[in-house]
Amino acid sequence: MTTERLNQISMQMLTLSGDAKKLLTEVLDDLANPDTLNRDHQAKLNQAHQYLVDAHKQQNLVTAEIDHVSYSVLFAHAQDTLM
């Protein structure tokens, strides 16, 4: 795997993980606020789940070729963010 491809995957993982975190934070904020406590949060939870699944799929592209991948701080950061 090329460094450029690894960086692209890493950035995609970061974007997807960040989007999921944003949605989940919005749900938690709504649940903490009495004015928004009764909102239906299922759509945001479903979307966040899909973002995390997609990020995990991107990670799997790298782990499938792990013998041909050099260490990358960006990829390590992306994995940390996904966790």
Secondary structure, DSSP 8 states (H G I E B T S, - for coil): --HHHHHHHHHHHHHHHHHHHHHHHHHHHHHHSTTTTTS--HHHHHHHHHHHHHHHHHHHHHHTTGGG----HHHHHHHHHH-
